[in-house]
């Protein structure tokens, strides 16, 4: 009788022990899955990633417009090729940045221009009361008057104005590139920004060479 009670009492203890071992194994496995997932999962876009994608689309839109004006109107083959390359490359990049925001489920419009750059070495410190025109100027964008002058110009005047406006435009873009490299998180943003900065720096040098050849002041 005592032996039977011992056997019957031992069965539940064995079952409990097996169950505890199984639970522990599952917990260990789950912990490893979470850890591995934490190591491999990419972080979501931060404010700098999204702000860069939005603001650079605005920036690229004007570069495309300037490039197409110069491409259609210039008589200088080097200016024509440079304008075409800038317009087509930046049209592709603009579409890429639009798609990033779509993929991330974020709106195409967001905070005021350059807000995302605050806290970087390229923080312009623009006051909250700054107008959009003032913010665009800080980004190296041509004014509406500049764009009208470019559209009306011809010959060497056109070419030199294009060189001047696009050089300033590119310098503003490179500041944005430097800021997102400091603050951004997404690898596709950082990689694209780095390549963009290298290309635009090379184009600044090419524009300077064109300007020197044409005798631009």
Secondary structure, 3 states (H helix, E strand, C coil): CHHHHHHHHHHHHHHHHHHHHHHHHHHHHHHHHHHHHHHHCCCCCCHHHHHHHHHHHHHHHHHHHHHHHHHHHCCCHHHHHHHHHHHHHHHHHHHHHHHHHHHHCCCCCCCCCCHHHCCCCCCCCCCCCCCHHHHHHHCCCCCHHHHHHHHHCCHHHHHHHHHHHHHHHHHHHHHHHHHHHHHCCCHHHHHHHHHHHHHHHHHHHHHHHHHHHHCCC
